[in-house]
């Protein structure tokens, strides 16, 4: 009897599943159709797409647009007073974000551009894992780039609002209220929280301050001149970018030419957090290329700098032995961050966020055991967590339409030139200082190259080149003076550029 009842129940279920009253497809067929449609949602299908997502370009099909009449709108865009279509999307605050033309280098299809970016990101991972070039940063940046170029994954998609009430402002731009927010990808939120607000670079500077010893700079204040000279590369790249804008037009960088030039120029300081902070405010569309250029050249310091140093110095100059630095008192180290912050507050308030964060970290380090837990957190857990999130956020901007362009190639070239010029300027400044120095107080020109902000790698490279000439000539501590002054210098220059361009 039980077997009979079970057979009848199964038969009834099968009959219900296959039944179709003609008004809609049977459930089994709907499920089958959805399964068959999954082939359009695979990565392979994504790499074959010719056009970028419609929310980026605003190029929606007619069926996805509202009725064609002045000031009619839906979640995908609106028609203006002249019935011209303006596509895009409404963000999670209800503000309309206009679509833009998406071009991939060489006119390649969008999917092919994503496919090309995959090996580029793998190269970044190779440099981080195998070559050991800035692995703490290049690894999350490279992996973030992989995530950003995985088609149809949506990890960088913005949050979008729909099904709300749309009204038009006096300017003719629509806004949406009371709609449903469709969550964005997790990298979108990382970027929005940490990069758009500038929080991540500032937190990085806290950690850098907690790990930095300003003793060599305090013991030899004149080394600050070398750090200042190395910032010359920033202005070299700035004027180079302005020259490109003059040749190819103001829209070559996709934003205001002066803002773009300032953001590109800061690459010459070889200070990744500073470059990110300034670019996120002046030219956010260039952030991916600028951040990758800044961190890549930081990682390539051991390769780029030695040939420049040797080309600009003689063997005798590289063998100069510098006197031992004096011992710096604790009270000096405690007062130094406070004095620097107050000077910055009086003279350049726009640089206070970066300088202030660094000096807070350094003060916590120098105060001692009473706040050792704070300093330890800043220099370990905090900076490690933020580095991961910052790297992924920067990597999310390695989308093909942002990276595969002539603009990116120009940025990489200008960044390399700026870094080389900054290195050369530091070395030449040291040689100039020797003209006015006594015989017993000569400066080894190799420490001038440490004026770029790649702490402490640039100082180590200076010391390594010195040891290659004379195994007993250690100049690491002397090189740390211009190295840490370069960090302060690049932050100051960033503040000046931000004040001039905002």
C-alpha positions in Angstrom: 0.0 0.0 0.0 2.8 2.4 0.9 4.6 1.7 -2.5 1.3 2.4 -4.3 0.8 5.7 -2.5 4.4 6.7 -3.2 4.0 5.9 -6.9 0.9 8.0 -7.1 2.5 10.9 -5.3 5.5 10.9 -7.7 3.1 10.7 -10.7 1.1 13.6 -9.5 4.3 15.6 -8.9 5.5 14.8 -12.4 2.2 15.7 -14.0 2.1 19.1 -12.1 5.7 19.8 -13.2 5.0 19.2 -16.9 1.5 20.7 -16.9 1.2 24.0 -18.8 -2.0 25.9 -19.1 -0.6 27.9 -22.1 -0.3 31.2 -20.1 3.4 30.7 -19.2 6.2 28.1 -19.5 6.2 25.2 -17.2 8.6 25.5 -14.2 10.8 22.8 -15.5 11.2 24.5 -18.8 11.9 27.9 -17.1 14.7 26.2 -15.1 16.0 24.6 -18.2 16.1 27.9 -20.1 17.9 29.6 -17.3 20.5 26.8 -17.2 21.0 27.1 -21.0 21.4 30.9 -20.6 24.3 30.5 -18.2 26.6 30.2 -21.2 26.2 34.0 -21.7 27.4 34.6 -18.1 30.7 32.8 -18.3 34.1 34.4 -18.4 34.6 33.1 -21.9 31.5 35.0 -23.1 32.7 38.1 -21.3 36.1 38.1 -23.0 34.2 38.0 -26.3 32.2 41.1 -25.6 32.9 44.0 -27.9 31.4 46.8 -25.8 31.9 47.9 -22.3 29.1 47.5 -19.7 26.2 49.9 -20.6 26.3 51.6 -17.2 29.8 52.8 -18.0 29.1 54.0 -21.5 25.4 55.0 -21.1 24.8 53.3 -24.4 21.6 51.4 -23.5 19.3 49.8 -26.1 16.0 51.5 -27.0 14.1 48.9 -25.1 15.9 49.9 -21.9 15.2 53.7 -22.3 12.1 55.6 -21.2 9.7 57.1 -23.7 11.4 59.6 -26.0 10.3 63.0 -24.8 11.9 65.9 -23.0 12.8 65.3 -19.4 11.7 61.7 -19.3 13.9 59.3 -17.3 14.4 55.9 -15.9 17.2 54.1 -14.0 19.4 54.0 -17.1 19.4 57.7 -18.0 17.2 60.5 -19.3 16.3 62.6 -22.3 17.2 66.3 -22.0 15.2 69.2 -23.2 16.3 68.6 -26.8 15.5 64.9 -26.6 19.1 63.9 -26.6 19.8 60.7 -24.7 22.1 60.8 -21.7 22.8 57.4 -20.3 24.4 56.3 -17.0 23.2 55.3 -13.6 22.1 56.6 -10.3 24.5 55.9 -7.4 23.5 54.8 -3.9 22.9 58.5 -2.9 20.6 59.0 -5.9 23.0 61.3 -7.8 23.2 60.6 -11.6 26.5 59.5 -12.9 26.8 60.2 -16.6 28.2 57.5 -18.9 31.4 58.2 -20.9 33.0 56.9 -24.0 35.2 53.8 -23.3 38.2 53.3 -25.6 40.7 50.5 -25.4 44.2 51.0 -26.9 44.2 50.2 -30.6 40.4 50.1 -30.8 40.4 46.6 -29.4 37.1 45.1 -28.2 36.5 45.6 -24.5 36.6 41.9 -23.7 39.9 41.5 -25.5 41.3 44.4 -23.5 40.3 42.6 -20.3 42.1 39.5 -21.6 45.3 41.5 -22.3 45.3 42.9 -18.8 45.4 39.5 -17.2 49.0 38.8 -18.2 50.0 42.4 -17.3 48.6 41.8 -13.8 50.4 38.4 -13.6 53.7 40.3 -14.4 53.1 42.5 -11.4 52.5 39.4 -9.3 55.7 37.9 -10.7 57.7 41.0 -9.7 56.2 40.8 -6.2 56.6 37.1 -5.6 59.6 36.0 -7.5 61.7 39.2 -7.8 60.7 40.6 -4.4 60.0 44.1 -5.7 57.7 45.8 -3.1 55.8 42.6 -2.5 53.6 44.0 0.2 52.1 46.4 -2.4 52.6 44.9 -5.8 51.0 41.7 -4.7 47.6 43.2 -3.7 47.8 45.7 -6.6 48.4 42.9 -9.1 45.7 40.7 -7.6 43.2 43.6 -7.5 43.9 44.1 -11.2 43.1 40.4 -11.9 39.8 40.8 -10.0 39.0 44.0 -11.9 39.5 42.4 -15.2 37.5 39.2 -14.5 34.6 39.7 -16.9 31.1 39.8 -15.5 32.4 39.3 -11.9 31.2 42.7 -10.8 33.7 43.2 -8.1 34.3 46.8 -9.1 30.7 47.6 -10.1 29.3 50.7 -8.3 26.2 50.6 -6.1 23.2 51.7 -8.1 19.7 52.9 -7.1 16.6 52.1 -9.0 12.8 52.1 -8.7 12.8 55.4 -7.0 11.1 58.8 -7.7 13.1 60.7 -10.3 13.0 64.5 -10.3 15.0 67.1 -12.3 17.1 69.9 -10.8 17.1 73.4 -12.2 20.3 72.5 -14.1 18.4 69.7 -15.9 20.2 66.9 -14.1 18.0 64.2 -12.6 18.1 62.8 -9.1 16.5 59.8 -7.6 14.9 59.5 -4.1 13.5 56.6 -2.2 14.8 53.9 -4.5 16.2 50.5 -3.9 20.0 50.3 -3.8 21.6 47.5 -5.7 24.9 46.7 -3.8 28.2 47.2 -5.7 31.3 45.1 -5.7 33.4 44.9 -2.6 36.4 46.6 -4.3 34.0 49.5 -5.1 33.4 50.0 -1.3 37.1 49.6 -0.5 37.9 52.4 -3.0 35.1 54.6 -1.9 35.9 54.4 1.7 39.7 54.5 1.6 40.7 56.3 -1.6 37.9 58.7 -2.3 38.1 60.0 1.2 41.9 59.9 1.4 41.8 57.8 4.6 44.1 55.0 3.4 47.1 57.2 2.5 46.8 59.0 5.8 46.7 55.8 7.8 49.7 54.6 5.8 51.5 57.7 6.8 50.8 57.0 10.5 52.4 53.6 10.1 55.4 55.1 8.2 55.9 57.7 10.9 55.8 55.0 13.6 58.5 53.1 11.7 60.8 56.1 10.9 63.7 57.3 12.8 64.3 61.0 12.2 67.5 60.9 14.2 69.9 61.0 11.1 68.0 64.1 9.8 68.2 65.8 13.2 71.9 65.0 13.6 72.6 66.4 10.1 70.0 69.0 9.1 71.9 69.9 5.9 70.9 66.5 4.5 67.4 68.0 4.1 68.8 69.9 1.1 69.4 66.6 -0.6 65.8 65.5 0.0 64.6 68.9 -1.3 66.8 68.6 -4.4 65.4 65.1 -5.2 61.9 66.7 -5.5 63.1 68.4 -8.7 61.9 65.3 -10.6 58.3 66.2 -9.6 58.4 69.5 -11.4 60.2 67.9 -14.4 57.3 65.5 -14.9 54.8 68.3 -14.2 56.1 70.5 -17.0 56.4 67.4 -19.2 52.8 66.6 -18.7 51.8 70.2 -19.5 53.8 69.9 -22.7 52.0 66.7 -23.7 48.6 68.5 -23.0 49.8 71.4 -25.2 50.7 69.1 -28.0 47.8 66.6 -28.0 45.1 68.8 -26.5 43.8 69.6 -23.0 41.6 66.4 -23.1 44.6 64.1 -23.6 44.5 63.1 -19.9 40.7 63.1 -19.7 40.6 65.9 -17.1 42.0 69.4 -16.4 45.5 69.5 -17.8 47.1 71.3 -14.7 45.5 68.8 -12.3 46.7 65.9 -14.4 50.2 67.3 -14.6 50.4 67.8 -10.8 49.2 64.3 -10.2 51.7 62.8 -12.7 54.5 64.9 -11.4 54.2 63.6 -7.9 55.4 60.2 -9.2 58.9 61.7 -9.2 58.8 61.7 -5.4 58.6 57.9 -5.4 56.1 58.1 -2.6 53.1 55.9 -3.3 50.7 57.1 -0.6 51.3 60.7 -1.4 50.7 60.1 -5.1 47.5 58.3 -4.3 46.3 61.1 -1.9 47.0 63.9 -4.4 45.7 62.0 -7.5 42.4 61.0 -5.8 41.7 64.6 -5.3 42.9 66.2 -8.6 42.7 63.5 -11.3 40.9 60.3 -10.0 40.6 58.9 -13.5 44.4 58.6 -13.7 44.8 56.9 -10.3 45.4 53.4 -11.6 48.2 54.3 -13.9 49.8 56.8 -11.5 49.7 54.4 -8.5 51.2 51.5 -10.5 53.9 53.8 -11.9 54.8 55.2 -8.4 55.0 51.8 -6.8 56.7 50.1 -9.7 59.5 52.7 -9.7 59.8 52.4 -6.0 60.2 48.7 -6.4 62.8 49.2 -9.2 65.0 51.5 -7.1 67.8 48.8 -6.9 67.8 48.6 -10.7 67.3 52.2 -11.8 69.4 54.2 -9.3 72.9 52.5 -9.3 73.7 53.3 -13.0 72.6 56.9 -12.5 74.8 57.3 -9.4 77.8 55.8 -11.1 77.4 57.9 -14.2 77.3 61.1 -12.2 80.1 60.4 -9.7 83.8 59.5 -9.8 85.3 56.6 -8.0 87.0 59.0 -5.6 83.7 60.6 -4.8 82.0 57.3 -4.2 84.7 56.4 -1.8 84.3 59.5 0.4 84.0 58.5 4.1 81.6 60.7 6.1 82.0 61.4 9.8 80.0 59.6 12.4 76.7 61.2 13.1 76.3 62.6 16.6 74.0 60.9 19.1 70.5 62.5 19.1 68.8 63.1 22.5 65.4 61.7 23.2 64.0 65.2 23.9 65.1 66.2 20.4 63.3 63.3 18.8 60.1 64.1 20.8 60.2 67.8 19.9 60.9 67.2 16.2 57.5 65.9 15.1 55.7 68.7 17.0 57.9 71.4 15.5 57.5 70.0 12.0 53.7 69.8 12.4 53.4 73.4 13.7 55.6 74.8 10.9 53.4 73.0 8.4 50.3 74.3 10.1 51.6 77.9 9.9 53.1 77.8 6.4 51.2 75.1 4.4 47.9 74.0 6.0 46.9 71.8 3.0 49.8 69.4 3.8 48.7 69.0 7.4 46.7 65.7 6.8 49.8 63.8 5.5 52.4 65.5 7.6 50.3 65.4 10.7 49.6 61.7 10.4 53.3 60.9 10.0 54.3 63.0 12.9 51.6 61.4 15.1 53.0 58.0 14.3 56.6 59.2 14.9 55.7 60.9 18.2 54.1 57.7 19.5 57.3 55.8 18.6 59.6 58.2 20.3 57.5 58.8 23.5 58.3 55.3 24.7 56.7 52.5 26.8 53.7 54.6 27.9 52.2 54.5 24.4 54.1 51.5 23.0 50.9 49.7 22.2 49.7 52.6 20.0 53.0 52.7 18.1 53.1 49.0 17.8 49.6 48.9 16.3 50.4 51.7 13.8 53.6 50.1 12.6 52.3 46.6 12.4 48.6 45.6 12.4 47.2 48.9 11.2 49.6 49.5 8.3 49.4 45.9 7.2 45.6 45.9 7.0 45.5 49.2 5.2 48.2 48.2 2.8 46.1 45.2 1.7 43.0 47.2 1.2 44.9 50.1 -0.4 46.6 47.7 -2.8 43.3 46.0 -3.8 41.7 49.4 -4.3 44.4 50.7 -6.5 44.4 47.4 -8.5 40.7 47.9 -9.1 41.6 50.8 -11.3 43.6 48.6 -13.6 40.5 48.0 -15.7 41.5 47.8 -19.4 39.7 51.0 -20.4 41.7 53.0 -17.9 45.1 51.3 -18.3 45.3 50.3 -21.9 45.6 53.8 -23.4 48.2 56.2 -24.8 47.7 58.3 -21.7 48.9 55.5 -19.5 52.0 54.9 -21.6 52.7 58.7 -21.4 52.3 58.6 -17.6 54.6 55.6 -17.2 57.3 57.3 -19.4 57.0 60.6 -17.5 57.1 58.8 -14.2 60.3 57.0 -15.1 61.9 60.3 -16.3 60.8 62.1 -13.1 62.3 59.4 -10.9 65.6 59.4 -12.8 65.8 63.2 -12.7 65.0 63.2 -9.0 67.8 60.7 -8.4 70.2 62.8 -10.5 69.3 66.0 -8.8 70.0 64.6 -5.4 73.4 63.4 -6.5 74.3 66.7 -8.2 73.2 68.7 -5.1 75.6 66.6 -3.0 78.4 67.4 -5.4 77.5 71.1 -5.2 77.5 71.0 -1.4 81.0 69.6 -1.5 82.2 72.7 -3.3 81.4 74.7 -0.2 82.4 72.0 2.4 85.7 71.7 4.1 88.0 68.8 3.4 87.0 66.9 6.5 83.3 67.5 6.0 82.7 66.3 2.5 79.4 64.6 1.5 79.4 61.3 -0.3 77.3 62.1 -3.4 75.8 58.7 -3.2 73.5 59.7 -0.3 71.9 62.3 -2.6 70.1 59.6 -4.5 68.4 58.6 -1.3 66.5 61.9 -1.4 63.6 60.2 -3.2 61.0 59.0 -0.8 61.4 55.2 -1.2 62.1 54.6 2.5 64.4 52.8 3.4 65.2 51.1 0.1 66.8 54.2 -1.5 69.1 54.5 1.5 70.0 50.9 1.3 70.9 51.2 -2.3 73.2 54.1 -1.7 74.9 52.1 1.0 75.2 49.1 -1.3 76.8 51.0 -4.0 79.2 52.6 -1.5 80.2 49.1 -0.2 80.8 47.9 -3.7 83.5 50.6 -4.0 84.9 50.2 -0.5 83.7 47.3 1.7 84.4 49.3 4.8 82.5 52.5 3.9 79.1 52.3 5.5 76.9 55.3 4.7 73.5 53.9 5.6 72.8 56.1 8.5 74.0 59.2 6.6 71.8 58.2 3.7 68.7 58.0 6.0 68.8 61.7 6.6 68.0 62.7 3.0 65.7 59.7 2.7 63.4 60.7 5.5 63.6 64.3 4.5 62.4 63.3 1.0 59.3 61.8 2.6 58.5 65.1 4.2 59.5 67.0 1.0 57.2 65.0 -1.2 54.3 65.5 1.2 55.0 69.3 1.3 55.1 69.5 -2.5 51.8 67.5 -2.7 50.3 70.1 -0.4 51.6 73.0 -2.5 50.3 71.4 -5.8 46.9 70.7 -4.2 46.6 74.3 -3.0 47.5 75.6 -6.5 45.2 73.2 -8.4 42.1 72.6 -6.2 
